[in-house]
Amino acid sequence: MGFGGSDEGYRRPSGRVTSSKIVIAGGFGVGKTTLVGSVSEITPLTTEAIMTSASASVDDLAGVPGKSTTTVAMDFGRITIDQDLILYLFGTPGQTRFWFMWDELVRGAIGAIVLVDTRRLADCFAAVDFFEHRGLPYLVAVNCFDGVQLHQLDDVREALAVGPQVPVIPCDARSRESTKQVLITLVEYVLKMRRGAVAPSR
């Protein structure tokens, strides 16, 4: 099955516009909402809610002390990569109590981005496992907070036990160009997988 439900897949010369779904996952407060907002050509649909004292015993704010809102359903945005390809972006909620929604959010997706904060690597283990078990192509994007890459990409790959075929790349979730490059890298990776140029991650 190709992009957008077509067996032909995505081909630039066809002149046919293809739309595809990308899922952005990762730990709580890693920057998923920021990533979608930085690149979306439409005003992003967000489901941010103010965090209250009721969540104090549920959400771990140790790594994100300044965070006052949280995604309770999803983030949604859209970007036109070129005249033939439109990507629809769906950001997942990060807290474990909302993970029941992930199965619906990934339905029909061609691939996923696991956004990583190297200060809290363990928070993204669940996302990596989720996509591995479902055989959905994904890449790991290391969010460089304040423009600083704290760890070598090879070290991140090893810590996450991610196979050598899975792209692990740096990004700045606040930068449109950086985020766009992450999306392009994912699309190219998915195309290579579908053409048999790389082995599945499992």
N, C-alpha and C positions, 0 to 999 in steps of 0.2 A: 504494500500500500504506500503510495507516494504522499507528498505534501498535500494538505488540504483535502485528503480523501481521494486523490486521483492516483491511479496506478502509473501514470506517466511521470509523476514526480515533478520537481521544480526545475524548469529549464528556461534560462534567460532568453534564448532567441524566440520563444514561442509567441511572445507578445500577450500572453494570457496572464492576468493578475492572479496570483496564488496567495491565499491567506493561511497562516499557520499559527498555532498556539504554543507559547513558551511559558513554562512555569518557573517562578523564582522562589526558592526555598532557602531555609537557613534558620539559625537560632534566633531567639528573642532579642530584638534590638540590634540586629546585625547590619541593617541598612536596606532592607528589601523595599520598603515604601519609598525611600530616597532614590533608589535605583530606578524604579518604575517612573517616578516623577521627573527624574533628570532627563529621560530620553523620550517620554511620551509626547507625541505631536498633538494630542488632545488633552484637555484638562483631565488628569487622572481621576478615576473613581476610587475613592478610598473609604474604608470603613473603620476609621480611627475613632477610638473612644477614650475619654479621659479615664485614667487609672485612679481608682479610689482606694480607701483604706481596706475595702473588702477583699482586694486582691493581694494585700500585703503578705499573707501567709501562703499564697499560691504562686506568685511570680517572683523570681529571683532577680532583684535589681542591683545586685552587687557589682556587676560589670557595666551597668548602664545607669549610674546614679542620677543623671539629669533627665531621664526619660519620663514623660508625664502622660503619654498616650500609647495606645496599643491597637494593632489591627485585630478586629474580632471576626472578620469574615474573609475578605480578600482585598487586594489592590488590583486595579485594572487600568491598562494603558494600551496605546497603539503606536506603532512606528512603521513608516514605509521605508524599507531598506533600499529598494530601487523601484523602477516603474513596474516590475513584475512580482514583487514580493512584499506583502504586508504582514507584520508580526503583531499578534495580540498577546499582551503580557499579563500574566496572572500571578500576583504575589500571594504567597500563603501566609496564614497567621503563624507566629512563631511558638506560642505557648503550647505545651503538651495538651491542655484541655480542649484545644481547638483542632487537634490532629485528625479527628474523625471526618473533617471536611476535605482532607487532602485527596482522598480517592475520587471525589467528584471534580475537584479542581484539575487533576491530571488527566481526566478523561478526554481523549482526543488530542492530547499534546504530542508534538513531535520530539520534544526534548526539554531539558530542565537546566537551570543554573543553581548550583549550591553556593550561596554567598557565605563567605567565611570571615570571621573576626579571629585572628590568630591569638588574641588575648583570651579567647574563650573557645578553643578548638572543639572541646567536647560537645558544645551545643549543636554542632552540625553533624555529628555522627548519625543521628536518627534520619536526617534527610538523605545522606549518602546511602544508608541501608535501605531506605524506602525505594529509591530509584533503582538500586542494584537488584532488589528482589522483584521488581516489576519489569526489569529489562528495558527501562526507558533511558535513552542516551542522555548523558548529563556532562557538564564540566564543572570544575571548581574555580570560582572567582574569589581571589583573596582581596578583601576590601582594605585598601591602604588608608587608614584613618589619618587625617592631617597630612596626607601625602607621603606617609612613612611606611615602608615595607619592613615589618619587624622581623620576619623570618624568611629564609630561603625557600623557594617554591619546592625544591626537592625534599626539604624537611617537612613541609606541609603534606606533600604526597605520601611520604613514609608514615607520618603520624596518623593520617586518615586511612592508610592501607589501600590507597587508590591505585589501580592498575596503570601501567606505563602508557596505555593507549588513551586514557582519559586526559583531556587538556586541563592543566592547572595553570592559571594565568593571573597576573595582578590586575586590579582595577580600582578606580575611584568612583564609588557609587554616586557621587555628586556631579560627576563630569559627563556631559552628554556624549562627547567623543569617546571617552573611555568605555562607557556602558554600551555604546553602539558597537564598538570593536568586540566586546564580549559576545554580543548577540550574533555578529557575523561569524565569529569563531565557532560558536555552537552550531549554526546552520551549516557551515562547511564540514564540521565533524559529523553531523547527522547524515549529510549527503555521502560522505566517504563510507560511513557504516552501511548505508543502504546499497551502495555500489560494491560492497564487500572488500573495500580497500583497508578497513581495519576490523579487528575482531570485536565482538561484543564485550562489554565490561565485565560480564559475569564469567 
